[in-house]
Amino acid sequence: MSSTGKQDTRSPNEGRDIFFEKVRALLRKKGRAFISIDGRCGSGKTSLAGTLANVLNSDTVHMDDYYMPFRDRDPEWRSIPAGNMDLMRLRTEILEPFARGDKTVYRAYDCPNDRMKYEMVLPLSEILIVEGSYSQHPLLRDMYDIKLFVTADRTVQEQRLKKREGDHFKAFSEIWIPMEELYFKAFGTEDASDCRIDTSSGTDVWEWQK
């Protein structure tokens, strides 16, 4: 245990093992497992979601599909925590149907072209992962069985984003990172998660908080 009373899991394998055991327990008890991966941009959320989905043979929904169309945003959306997200559409299209065991039909938002894409159907499954920043907003977090928060220190985050985004890094530095931090602070997202995963060193460090 750490000095804060949290389960400080320094072995990456041990941390993942705890996760998979929790998923197995949920499947035995409820017949399904609902997982959210929130956290900082550049921390490795999408990579982690892909790895877990491959192991679990699960479907993944990305928060990038649920940006709010610009015409529907508040004029001051940049100063509103999650002001760029269509959270209720995500809840009604994906989260609630999955919780009921129903088929889910949804339309992803195409942000660069500011339009909705064609309809897609998620097959019925036992496990669903929702990946991306804002996925653990208070409007959504009660739906999940396991909430993971992925993070990296600011220097590592900036190095990764500069490499990934190139000339687009300025938008992350000036808009997207501040908006994420506003959201994390406003709703205590990191502390409200079940497990914090630090990827700063290149080896994931899992700290189970619940």
BADRENKOL-620054 format. One record per residue (C-alpha): x, y, z negated; residue in three letters. Coordinates in pm, whole numbers, plus 50000, padded with zeros to 5 digits. Example, Ala and Ser with C-alpha at 12.3 -4.5 7.8 and 13.67 -1.06 7.14 Angstrom:
<mipas>
512304955049220ALA513674989449286SER
</mipas>
This chain:
<mipas>
500005000050000MET501165035550066SER501305062849802SER497885074449922THR496355040649850GLY496055031950218LYS497254999050361GLN500575008950513ASP501194983550788THR504744987350913ARG504794955951128SER503144962551466PRO502184925951492ASN500634926551146GLU498594957351228GLY497284942151547ARG496594909251370ASP494404927551119ILE492524943551407PHE491874910751586PHE490754894251263GLU488284922551206LYS486924917551559VAL486554880051505ARG484754886351176ALA482354910451347LEU481594885351620LEU480854858551360ARG478644881751158LYS476914903351421LYS477604887051754GLY479224918651887ARG481984943851816ALA481904980951900PHE485334997851904ILE486335034251949SER489835047352026ILE490175084751963ASP493345105151921GLY495735130152074ARG496385133452445CYS499665117152540GLY499585093952240SER498745062452438GLY494985058252389LYS494315046252743THR497245021952739SER496125007652407LEU492555004152531ALA493784985452837GLY495904961952630THR493114954152384LEU490534950252661ALA492734925052840ASN493184904352525VAL489524906652423LEU488104904052776ASN485984934352698SER484594963752892ASP485924999052842THR484125032352873VAL486305063352909HIS485385096952761MET486705113153081ASP483425101553238ASP481445122552991TYR482755157553036TYR479895182053053MET479235198353392PRO480445234353390PHE476985248153460ARG475715232553136ASP478515244452907ARG478175272552657ASP479975304052778PRO482265300252474GLU482805262952518TRP486565264952462ARG486015277152106SER483395250652022ILE484675216851895PRO483935192052177ALA482245220152370GLY483355203952696ASN481695170252625MET478245156152704ASP478045135552386LEU474315129252375MET474385115052728ARG477075090752616LEU475045080852311ARG471795074852501THR473345059252815GLU476005037052656ILE476105034752279LEU472465029152193GLU471765004052473PRO474884984052380PHE473834983552015ALA470434969552120ARG472004943852350GLY470534960352659ASP472084964953001LYS473654999453039THR473375020253356VAL475295052753371TYR476795078853600ARG480325090953542ALA481115127853577TYR483665137353845ASP485385166753676CYS487625178953964PRO484585181554192ASN482095191053917ASP479525165154018ARG478045132153906MET479255099754064LYS477115070254171TYR475375048253915GLU477355020153754MET476194990653550VAL478034976553251LEU477434939353219PRO476174926452887LEU479134917352668SER480054909952310GLU482724936852287ILE482824972752409LEU485664997852376ILE485015035252404VAL488305052952470GLU489195089552464GLY489315121652268SER486005131652108TYR484735095652100SER484495097351719GLN482555129851703HIS479965129451418PRO477205125751678LEU478745092351778LEU480885078051500ARG478095059951315ASP477685036751615MET481125020451592TYR482294990051398ASP486014998751423ILE487445033651473LYS491105036351579LEU492955069651589PHE496125071251801VAL498675098551744THR502225109751817ALA504245138651681ASP504075171151875ARG507545168952030THR506935134052165VAL503455143952281GLN504805173452480GLU507595152652636GLN505115126252752ARG502635151552887LEU505315170953076LYS506415138553241LYS502845127453315ARG501265160553416GLU504115179553577GLY502915213953683ASP499585207953506HIS501205206653162PHE500485243653101LYS496735236453094ALA497305210252826PHE499465233452619SER497085263052644GLU493645246352659ILE493355208952600TRP495705203852305ILE494255233752111PRO490715221352182MET491565186552055GLU493155200351741GLU490115222451681LEU487905191451701TYR490155170451475PHE490225197851212LYS486525205951229ALA485365170151175PHE488245153350991GLY488505128051273THR491875113551182GLU490965107450816ASP487535093750908ALA489035066451127SER489575030951006ASP493145028451131CYS495785053851231ARG498275042351496ILE501445062851536ASP503235057451869THR505965083551824SER508835058751799SER507755038452101GLY506675010251869THR503125013151742ASP502835017151364VAL499385007451237TRP498125021850907GLU494795007550805TRP492855032750601GLN489685012550541LYS
</mipas>
